[in-house]
């Protein structure tokens, strides 16, 4: 009887403007919310194949509309490229439509040249668990060709650093930044966070992102975010740790009290979860 606890404030609750009079229609409307009906209109079927072009090069088999239909179905049902191809093949078979389906490599190649409306339909609906890390990329240029073809020694190598932010649950890339190799990870963190659409419930990063400035940046951008960054072994608490400890101070004191088992276990869980999502299709 929870309404008794609100009896003194009952006048503040607005009364519903209408009541359900036809329960059969109401129940049917609830069932129709989960009804999946897929159909291909005659106009889409006619425009499925690409028109021939007069310029040089190979002729495309599928139109931009066909590629967009496939990628839209992928975003709606949360499928990978191979699953998208199989899903549309089964739909066309059930509909008795004799339409070819683009393979996964065609979808991946043509997706970069399309201006789609909104492929990130799931972003912004619920908080995500953001994992940020960076990796080095070697640029292949004339030096690599000279070494492979003529066996000459490469005089200098050029590198770039790719910073990525992924959703830990889905493996989707939420933000990315390509910089010079000399740029540190904390420097690009504000640019990466600016690309994230929607709330973030948890942030996970390695020790390179440790620092009070990064934690303040995360707290200012995302309300109530849980920051999981392992501090280094040489980290010391702030002067205000005894009176007003921060989240970083609490982590440092917990590691000093309970040893490094907490840090090792946290790194193991983080790496296992990230590797599980990175192994699958993005």
N, C-alpha and C positions, 0 to 999 in steps of 0.2 A: 504494500500500500504506500508507494512513494509519494502519492499526491498529498498525503497528510503533512509531509514536511514542507510543502510549498503552499499550504493553505493560506498563510498570511500574505503571500505574494500572488495569489491566484488571479487577482484583478489585472495583473500586468500581462498575463498570457492572452494573446489575441485568439479569438474564437475562429474556427474555420469558416470560410465564406460559403461552403457548400458541403454536402454530404453525399456519399455514394448511395445512389438509389437503385442502380441496375448492376448487381454484382456479377452477373454473367458477362456483360460487356466489359466491365472493369477487369475481370480475370483474363479475358481474351486479349485485352490491350497489353497486359503484362506479359503474356506469352509471346505476343508479336514482337516485343522488344528484343528477344533473342532469336527471332526468325532470320535465317540467312537465305536470301534470294539473290542469285547471281544470274544475270542475263547480258547478252551482247546484242546491242541494237544493230539494225541493218546498216546504219551509217558507219559504225565502227568496223563492222565486218568488211565493208567496201573499202575502207581506208586502212586496212591492216597491212597491206603490202606497200612498200615505198615506191614512189613514182620514179621513173627512169630519169637520170640526169644527163645533160649533154657534155659535161666536162670529163676530163680523163680520170681514170681510176676505176676501182671496182664498184659495181652497182650494189647499193644496199638492198637487202631483202625485206627488212621490216621498217615501217614508218616510225616517226617519232611518237605518234599516238600509241602504237603497239607497245613500244618500250615503256612509255609512261603508264599504260594500263598494268603491265607486269610489275613495275616498281611500286605502283600504288597498292596493288594486292599484297606485295611483300611487306609494305609498311603497315597495312591494316592488320594483317594476321601475324606479324612478327616472324617472318620466315627468312631463311638464308636464300642465296641465289639458286642453289640446286633444288631446294624444296619448293621455291617459287615456280621453277620450270615444271616440276612434277605436279604441283597443285593445279596449275592452269591446264596442263594436259588432261588431267582427270576431269576438270570442269568442262572442257570442250568435248570430251568423250561422252559425258553424261548429257550434254546439251545437243549431241549429234551435230557438232559444228566441225567442219573440215578446215580448220585453221592451224597453221604451223605455229609452234611456240618457240620464241628465241631461247637459245641455250644460255647457260649461266655466264659463259665468257662474253657473249654478245651483250648481255645485260650489264655486266661490269664495265665493258669498254664504252658502250654508248651512254651510260648514265652520267659520265662526266661532261658531256656536251649538251645535256638537256637542262632547261630551266623549269624545274618542277615547282609546284605550288607550295607544298609543305610536307616533306617526307619525314620529318621528326615529329610525328603526331603524338608520341608518348611523352615527349619532353615537356615539363611544366605541370604535369598532372599530379605527380607525387615526388617527394624528395628522392634524390639519387645518392649513391655512395660513389664518390669521385676518387679515382686512383690516378695519381700524376707521377710520371717518370720521364726520363729522357734516354736517348740512344744516339750513337754516333753513326754517321753515314759518310762513306767514302765516295767522292765524286770521280766518275770515270771520264777521263779526257784523253788528250793526245798522248800523255805519258803511258797510260795503260796500253794503248794501241802500239806504241813504239816498243814496249817491252814484249808484248805478245808476238808481234810480227817480225821484229828485227832483233830481239834479244838485248836491246839497250837498257841501261840502268835508268830508273826514274830519278830525276833530280829532286823533285819536290812532290809532296802529296797534299791534296786539298781535302779537307773534311768539313762536314756540317753536322750540327746537332739538331735532332728532331725531338721536340717536347710534345708529349701526348697526355691527354686526360681521358680516361675511360670510365664508363659506368661499370662498377664491379659486378652487378647482377646480370646485366645483359651483354657486356662486352662491347657496347657501342662507343665509338669515339665521339666525345663531346667537345673537345677543343684540341687544337694543334698549333704549333709554332715552330718554324724553321729558322735557326740562327747560326751565327758563326760558332766554331768550336770553342772559342774563348769565352763565350757568354755563359755565365753560371746559371744553375737551375733556379735559385731564388729570384734572379733578375727578371725572368720571363713569367713568373707566377701571376702577377697582376694582369698581363695580357691574356693568359690562359683562362683565368677566372672570369674575365670580361666576356669571353665567348660562351660561357655556360648559360643556358636558358633554363630558368626555373630554379626551385630551391634545392639545396644540398644538405642532406642529413648528416653525412659523415665524409671527412676528408682523410685520405691515407697517402702518405708519402714517406720516403726514406729520410735518412739523417741529413741529406743535403738541404732539405727545406726547413730544418730546425732553426728557430730564431723567433724572437718576440715580434719582430716586424711582420713576418709572415702570418703569425697567429692573429695579430691585430687586423691584418688585411682580410683574413678569412672571416673573422667575427664581424667586421663591418659590412661585408658583402652578403653573408648568409646568416640569418637569424637562427640561433640555437644549434649551430653546426658543431659536431663532435670531431675534434682534431686528433688524429692518431699519427704522431711523428716521433720516432724514437730519438731521444737526445743522445749525444755522443758520450763516451765514457768520461771525458774530461769536463762535462757540463756541471756547473755549480748553480745552486738556487740564487734567486735575486735577493737583494737586501730586504725586501718586504715579504720574504717567504714565511717568516714567523707570524706576522700580523695579518697580511692579506696575500696568501699564496695564490699564484696563478695556476692554470692547468699544467703549464710546463714545470712549475715548481713541484706540483704534486707528483708528476711523473718521475722527476729526478729523485725526490725523497722516497718514493716507493721502490725505485731501483736500488737506492742506497740501503734501504731497510731489508728488502727481500732478496737482494742479489740480482744477478743478471738473468735469472731464469724467466722473469717476466718479459724482458726485452727479447730473449731468444724465442719464447713462445709466441709473442706478438709478430715477430718477423716471419716465423714459420706459417702462421695463419694467413698473414698478408700475402706472402709469396705463393702459397697453395691456392688461395682464392683467385689471385690475379692470373696465375698460370692456367687454371681451369678455364677461365673465360677467354684468355688469349689463344688457347689452342683451338677454340671453335671459330666458326666464321664470324666476321665482323659485319 
